[in-house]
Amino acid sequence: MIPLIISIIMLLIGIPSGLPYGYYTLLRLVVCGTAIFTAVNASKMDKQGWMWILGFIALLFNPIIPIHLEKQLWVIIDLIVAIIFFISIFSIGRKIKKLQT
């Protein structure tokens, strides 16, 4: 659940322009890692829809082969992904915590 919260905060911080390019590289790494971690746990819980959504987010934010889009489109994507991560906290996040204990 903590990685999801950190990713949401970082996505929202990244929306305004003027941040260094390194921040967006770190953002890609954090969001991709969070999406993979949550997708794996969603798969363990047999939540296939969540697994596919989070897998797509991981591909979109992957730092190895970055997808270059215009800033305005990334703003929309960042907002949508922040909302998806927020919803996933209530759908998957609490169950991940139970799996880990």
GROMACS elastic network, one bead per residue, 0.5 to 0.9 nm:
[ bonds ]
;  ai    aj funct       b0    kb
    1     4     6  0.52481   500
    1     5     6  0.64644   500
    1     6     6  0.88215   500
    1    38     6  0.88814   500
    1    89     6  0.62689   500
    1    92     6  0.85975   500
    1    94     6  0.70435   500
    1    96     6  0.73969   500
    1    97     6  0.70668   500
    2     5     6  0.51052   500
    2     6     6  0.61574   500
    2     7     6  0.85301   500
    2    93     6  0.87880   500
    3     6     6  0.50894   500
    3     7     6  0.60337   500
    3     8     6  0.85598   500
    3    30     6  0.81005   500
    3    31     6  0.85595   500
    3    33     6  0.86797   500
    3    34     6  0.58634   500
    3    37     6  0.88587   500
    3    38     6  0.89769   500
    4     7     6  0.51088   500
    4     8     6  0.61599   500
    4     9     6  0.87047   500
    4    31     6  0.83164   500
    4    34     6  0.63775   500
    4    35     6  0.83158   500
    4    38     6  0.83187   500
    4    82     6  0.87805   500
    4    85     6  0.60343   500
    4    86     6  0.73496   500
    4    88     6  0.82641   500
    4    89     6  0.69756   500
    4    93     6  0.79902   500
    5     8     6  0.51039   500
    5     9     6  0.62741   500
    5    10     6  0.86097   500
    5    85     6  0.79006   500
    5    86     6  0.75745   500
    5    89     6  0.82263   500
    6     9     6  0.52258   500
    6    10     6  0.61395   500
    6    11     6  0.85641   500
    6    30     6  0.83745   500
    6    31     6  0.89036   500
    7    10     6  0.50527   500
    7    11     6  0.59856   500
    7    12     6  0.85705   500
    7    27     6  0.76647   500
    7    30     6  0.64636   500
    7    31     6  0.56508   500
    7    34     6  0.71762   500
    7    82     6  0.74835   500
    7    85     6  0.79153   500
    8    11     6  0.51285   500
    8    12     6  0.62604   500
    8    13     6  0.86255   500
    8    31     6  0.85403   500
    8    78     6  0.87492   500
    8    79     6  0.88513   500
    8    81     6  0.79437   500
    8    83     6  0.79094   500
    8    85     6  0.66828   500
    8    86     6  0.71309   500
    9    12     6  0.52328   500
    9    13     6  0.61292   500
    9    14     6  0.85791   500
    9    82     6  0.80308   500
   10    13     6  0.50345   500
   10    14     6  0.60591   500
   10    15     6  0.88857   500
   10    27     6  0.65639   500
   10    30     6  0.85630   500
   10    31     6  0.85548   500
   10    82     6  0.89583   500
   11    14     6  0.51550   500
   11    15     6  0.67002   500
   11    27     6  0.71305   500
   11    31     6  0.81724   500
   11    75     6  0.89096   500
   11    78     6  0.55644   500
   11    79     6  0.72276   500
   11    81     6  0.79191   500
   11    82     6  0.62723   500
   12    15     6  0.55059   500
   12    16     6  0.82578   500
   12    75     6  0.89314   500
   12    78     6  0.70843   500
   12    79     6  0.70183   500
   12    82     6  0.72285   500
   13    16     6  0.68720   500
   14    17     6  0.74840   500
   14    19     6  0.72268   500
   14    23     6  0.77312   500
   14    24     6  0.71365   500
   14    27     6  0.78824   500
   14    75     6  0.81859   500
   14    78     6  0.79377   500
   15    71     6  0.88142   500
   15    74     6  0.80167   500
   15    75     6  0.54854   500
   15    76     6  0.87581   500
   15    78     6  0.70806   500
   15    79     6  0.80676   500
   16    19     6  0.75043   500
   16    75     6  0.82052   500
   17    20     6  0.89258   500
   17    71     6  0.83127   500
   18    21     6  0.89050   500
   19    22     6  0.82333   500
   19    23     6  0.66313   500
   19    24     6  0.79713   500
   20    23     6  0.56052   500
   20    24     6  0.73518   500
   21    24     6  0.53769   500
   21    25     6  0.65217   500
   21    26     6  0.88655   500
   22    26     6  0.62288   500
   22    27     6  0.84889   500
   23    26     6  0.51006   500
   23    27     6  0.60264   500
   23    28     6  0.86420   500
   24    28     6  0.61074   500
   24    29     6  0.85892   500
   25    28     6  0.51684   500
   25    29     6  0.64141   500
   25    30     6  0.87921   500
   25    63     6  0.66953   500
   26    29     6  0.50616   500
   26    30     6  0.61554   500
   26    31     6  0.85220   500
   26    63     6  0.84027   500
   27    30     6  0.51854   500
   27    31     6  0.59352   500
   27    32     6  0.82264   500
   27    61     6  0.81907   500
   27    63     6  0.89352   500
   28    31     6  0.53268   500
   28    32     6  0.58065   500
   28    33     6  0.83287   500
   28    58     6  0.86566   500
   28    60     6  0.86579   500
   28    62     6  0.59901   500
   28    63     6  0.55579   500
   28    66     6  0.84233   500
   29    32     6  0.52773   500
   29    33     6  0.60310   500
   29    34     6  0.85146   500
   29    61     6  0.73097   500
   29    62     6  0.66867   500
   29    63     6  0.57209   500
   29    64     6  0.89502   500
   30    33     6  0.51859   500
   30    34     6  0.60392   500
   30    35     6  0.84982   500
   30    61     6  0.88463   500
   31    34     6  0.50675   500
   31    35     6  0.59772   500
   31    36     6  0.85410   500
   31    57     6  0.79712   500
   31    58     6  0.70520   500
   31    61     6  0.65504   500
   31    62     6  0.82564   500
   32    35     6  0.51276   500
   32    36     6  0.61811   500
   32    37     6  0.85984   500
   32    54     6  0.88592   500
   32    55     6  0.87499   500
   32    57     6  0.69226   500
   32    59     6  0.72507   500
   32    60     6  0.79702   500
   32    61     6  0.53588   500
   32    62     6  0.55134   500
   32    63     6  0.76389   500
   33    36     6  0.51741   500
   33    37     6  0.60957   500
   33    38     6  0.85206   500
   33    58     6  0.71634   500
   33    62     6  0.84938   500
   34    37     6  0.51207   500
   34    38     6  0.60185   500
   34    39     6  0.83515   500
   34    54     6  0.87956   500
   34    58     6  0.80200   500
   35    38     6  0.51998   500
   35    39     6  0.58623   500
   35    40     6  0.85141   500
   35    51     6  0.88801   500
   35    53     6  0.88485   500
   35    54     6  0.50969   500
   35    55     6  0.65677   500
   35    56     6  0.85696   500
   35    57     6  0.63684   500
   35    58     6  0.52962   500
   35    85     6  0.84818   500
   36    39     6  0.50241   500
   36    40     6  0.61102   500
   36    41     6  0.86128   500
   36    51     6  0.86925   500
   36    54     6  0.68178   500
   36    55     6  0.64191   500
   36    57     6  0.85615   500
   36    58     6  0.60561   500
   37    40     6  0.53457   500
   37    41     6  0.64297   500
   37    42     6  0.86888   500
   38    41     6  0.50866   500
   38    42     6  0.59994   500
   38    43     6  0.85408   500
   38    50     6  0.85975   500
   38    51     6  0.77384   500
   38    54     6  0.71151   500
   38    88     6  0.86051   500
   38    92     6  0.76717   500
   38    93     6  0.78829   500
   38    96     6  0.80887   500
   39    43     6  0.61009   500
   39    44     6  0.86364   500
   39    47     6  0.87833   500
   39    48     6  0.87213   500
   39    50     6  0.66860   500
   39    52     6  0.74225   500
   39    53     6  0.80835   500
   39    54     6  0.53765   500
   39    55     6  0.62240   500
   39    58     6  0.89054   500
   40    43     6  0.50899   500
   40    44     6  0.63920   500
   40    45     6  0.88170   500
   40    51     6  0.69635   500
   40    55     6  0.89324   500
   41    45     6  0.63524   500
   41    46     6  0.86525   500
   41    47     6  0.86770   500
   41    51     6  0.81776   500
   41    92     6  0.78707   500
   41    93     6  0.89876   500
   41    95     6  0.87349   500
   41    96     6  0.65025   500
   41    99     6  0.86037   500
   42    45     6  0.50475   500
   42    46     6  0.62097   500
   42    47     6  0.50736   500
   42    48     6  0.69230   500
   42    49     6  0.85526   500
   42    50     6  0.61843   500
   42    51     6  0.54871   500
   42    54     6  0.88672   500
   42    92     6  0.65584   500
   42    96     6  0.82690   500
   43    47     6  0.56097   500
   43    48     6  0.59882   500
   43    49     6  0.89955   500
   43    50     6  0.79626   500
   43    51     6  0.57446   500
   44    47     6  0.75928   500
   45    48     6  0.84309   500
   45    92     6  0.83753   500
   45    95     6  0.82602   500
   45    96     6  0.87782   500
   46    49     6  0.88315   500
   46    51     6  0.85422   500
   47    50     6  0.55907   500
   47    51     6  0.63213   500
   47    92     6  0.85710   500
   48    52     6  0.62856   500
   48    53     6  0.86848   500
   49    52     6  0.53654   500
   49    53     6  0.63139   500
   49    54     6  0.86280   500
   50    53     6  0.51182   500
   50    54     6  0.59706   500
   50    55     6  0.82789   500
   50    88     6  0.80506   500
   50    92     6  0.84584   500
   51    54     6  0.53176   500
   51    55     6  0.59318   500
   51    56     6  0.86042   500
   52    56     6  0.61471   500
   52    57     6  0.86384   500
   53    56     6  0.52340   500
   53    57     6  0.63961   500
   53    58     6  0.87818   500
   53    84     6  0.88406   500
   54    58     6  0.61644   500
   54    59     6  0.86724   500
   54    84     6  0.87910   500
   54    85     6  0.87985   500
   55    58     6  0.50129   500
   55    59     6  0.63181   500
   55    60     6  0.86417   500
   56    59     6  0.51011   500
   56    60     6  0.61344   500
   56    61     6  0.86533   500
   57    61     6  0.61152   500
   57    62     6  0.83052   500
   57    81     6  0.74864   500
   58    61     6  0.52972   500
   58    62     6  0.57135   500
   59    62     6  0.51272   500
   59    63     6  0.88683   500
   59    65     6  0.87839   500
   59    66     6  0.87758   500
   59    67     6  0.88385   500
   60    63     6  0.89282   500
   60    66     6  0.76009   500
   60    67     6  0.65654   500
   61    65     6  0.88652   500
   61    66     6  0.68730   500
   61    67     6  0.74013   500
   62    65     6  0.62451   500
   62    66     6  0.58768   500
   62    67     6  0.79171   500
   63    66     6  0.53135   500
   63    67     6  0.86326   500
   69    72     6  0.83546   500
   69    73     6  0.65028   500
   69    74     6  0.66033   500
   70    73     6  0.54237   500
   70    74     6  0.64165   500
   70    75     6  0.88730   500
   71    74     6  0.50334   500
   71    75     6  0.62432   500
   71    76     6  0.88793   500
   72    75     6  0.51342   500
   72    76     6  0.66534   500
   72    77     6  0.88111   500
   73    76     6  0.52440   500
   73    77     6  0.62220   500
   73    78     6  0.85686   500
   74    78     6  0.58233   500
   74    79     6  0.84362   500
   75    78     6  0.51355   500
   75    79     6  0.62702   500
   75    80     6  0.86849   500
   76    79     6  0.52101   500
   76    80     6  0.62071   500
   76    81     6  0.85986   500
   77    80     6  0.50918   500
   77    81     6  0.59938   500
   77    82     6  0.84179   500
   78    81     6  0.51932   500
   78    82     6  0.60151   500
   78    83     6  0.85960   500
   79    82     6  0.51020   500
   79    83     6  0.62524   500
   79    84     6  0.86523   500
   80    83     6  0.51295   500
   80    84     6  0.61620   500
   80    85     6  0.86157   500
   81    85     6  0.60177   500
   81    86     6  0.84158   500
   82    85     6  0.51380   500
   82    86     6  0.60941   500
   82    87     6  0.86801   500
   83    87     6  0.62008   500
   83    88     6  0.85040   500
   84    87     6  0.51811   500
   84    88     6  0.60665   500
   84    89     6  0.87399   500
   85    89     6  0.63524   500
   86    89     6  0.53294   500
   86    90     6  0.73467   500
   87    90     6  0.56122   500
   87    91     6  0.64232   500
   87    92     6  0.84760   500
   88    92     6  0.52382   500
   88    93     6  0.61884   500
   89    92     6  0.55987   500
   89    94     6  0.65294   500
   89    95     6  0.89653   500
   90    93     6  0.58362   500
   90    94     6  0.62658   500
   90    95     6  0.85881   500
   91    94     6  0.71521   500
   91    95     6  0.76905   500
   92    95     6  0.53631   500
   92    96     6  0.62117   500
   92    97     6  0.88762   500
   93    96     6  0.50785   500
   93    97     6  0.64549   500
   93    98     6  0.88653   500
   94    97     6  0.52119   500
   94    98     6  0.65559   500
   94    99     6  0.88785   500
   95    99     6  0.62151   500
   95   100     6  0.87046   500
   96   100     6  0.62636   500
   96   101     6  0.88433   500
   97   100     6  0.52289   500
   97   101     6  0.65338   500
   98   101     6  0.53834   500
